[in-house]
Amino acid sequence: MKRPLSVTILSWIYIAVGVVSFIYGAPLHAIHADDVIAESVRLSGIIAGAFMLRGENWARWLAIAWIAFHIGLSAFHNLRELAVHAAFGIVIAILLFRPNAARYFKLKADTR
């Protein structure tokens, strides 16, 4: 089965956002535990995107966890940021769990 365009686009967005935030968020000072955690979260976005391109079902769930984490963090900021992240989360969930995307991830899992 051919990869749905929505999965392809979303995967590349995850990769791009992860790479840009990883580079620009890299600490320019002594590395602290918070820096390691932040960079790990950024790296998980890259991993989710890359493995969604390969049809890995666990990567789809990692992508959902990634945006859910950001929604949770936004709860500690202003309401606008929370609303934007929640809207992104809803759109991402819809795209990753639409019937054609679900079939794509299931078929890839079944062929292993």
C-alpha positions as CSV (number, residue, x, y, z in Angstrom):
1,M,0.0,0.0,0.0
2,K,1.2,3.5,-0.9
3,R,1.9,5.8,2.1
4,P,-0.9,8.4,2.5
5,L,0.1,11.9,1.6
6,S,-1.1,13.1,5.0
7,V,1.3,10.8,6.7
8,T,4.2,11.8,4.5
9,I,3.6,15.5,5.1
10,L,3.1,15.1,8.8
11,S,6.2,12.9,9.1
12,W,8.4,15.5,7.3
13,I,6.9,18.3,9.5
14,Y,7.9,16.3,12.6
15,I,11.4,15.8,11.2
16,A,11.8,19.5,10.3
17,V,10.5,20.8,13.6
18,G,12.6,18.3,15.5
19,V,15.8,19.2,13.6
20,V,15.3,23.0,13.8
21,S,14.4,22.9,17.5
22,F,17.3,20.5,18.2
23,I,19.8,22.8,16.5
24,Y,18.5,26.1,17.9
25,G,17.7,24.6,21.3
26,A,21.1,23.1,21.8
27,P,22.7,24.5,24.9
28,L,25.7,26.9,24.4
29,H,26.7,26.5,28.0
30,A,27.4,23.6,30.4
31,I,24.8,20.9,29.9
32,H,22.3,20.4,32.7
33,A,19.7,17.7,33.2
34,D,17.0,19.9,31.8
35,D,19.0,20.4,28.6
36,V,19.2,16.6,28.1
37,I,15.5,16.2,28.7
38,A,14.6,19.0,26.2
39,E,17.0,17.6,23.6
40,S,15.6,14.1,24.1
41,V,12.0,15.4,23.5
42,R,13.2,17.2,20.3
43,L,15.0,14.1,19.1
44,S,11.9,12.0,19.7
45,G,10.1,14.2,17.2
46,I,12.7,13.4,14.6
47,I,12.5,9.7,15.4
48,A,8.7,9.7,15.2
49,G,8.7,11.4,11.8
50,A,11.4,9.2,10.3
51,F,9.8,6.0,11.5
52,M,6.3,7.0,10.5
53,L,7.7,7.3,6.9
54,R,8.7,3.7,7.3
55,G,5.2,2.7,8.4
56,E,6.1,1.9,12.0
57,N,2.9,1.9,14.1
58,W,4.8,2.7,17.4
59,A,6.1,5.9,15.7
60,R,2.5,7.0,15.2
61,W,2.0,6.6,18.9
62,L,5.2,8.4,19.6
63,A,4.0,11.3,17.5
64,I,0.8,11.4,19.5
65,A,2.7,11.3,22.8
66,W,5.0,14.1,21.5
67,I,2.2,16.5,20.8
68,A,0.4,15.4,24.0
69,F,3.5,16.3,26.0
70,H,3.5,19.7,24.3
71,I,-0.2,20.2,25.1
72,G,0.6,19.4,28.7
73,L,3.5,21.9,28.8
74,S,1.3,24.5,27.3
75,A,-1.1,24.2,30.2
76,F,1.5,25.9,32.3
77,H,1.7,28.8,29.8
78,N,-1.0,31.2,28.4
79,L,-4.4,30.0,27.2
80,R,-3.6,30.9,23.6
81,E,-0.6,28.6,23.5
82,L,-2.6,25.8,25.0
83,A,-5.4,26.3,22.4
84,V,-2.9,26.3,19.5
85,H,-1.2,23.1,20.7
86,A,-4.5,21.4,21.4
87,A,-5.7,22.3,17.9
88,F,-2.5,20.9,16.4
89,G,-3.0,17.7,18.6
90,I,-6.5,17.2,17.3
91,V,-5.5,17.7,13.6
92,I,-2.5,15.3,14.1
93,A,-4.7,12.7,15.7
94,I,-7.2,12.9,13.0
95,L,-4.6,12.6,10.3
96,L,-2.8,9.6,11.9
97,F,-5.9,7.7,12.7
98,R,-7.9,8.2,9.5
99,P,-8.9,4.9,7.9
100,N,-6.3,5.1,5.2
101,A,-3.5,6.0,7.6
102,A,-4.6,3.3,10.0
103,R,-4.6,0.7,7.1
104,Y,-1.1,1.9,6.1
105,F,0.4,1.4,9.6
106,K,-1.5,-1.9,10.1
107,L,-0.4,-3.3,6.7
108,K,3.2,-2.4,7.4
109,A,3.0,-4.2,10.8
110,D,1.3,-7.3,9.3
111,T,4.1,-7.7,6.7
112,R,6.7,-8.1,9.4
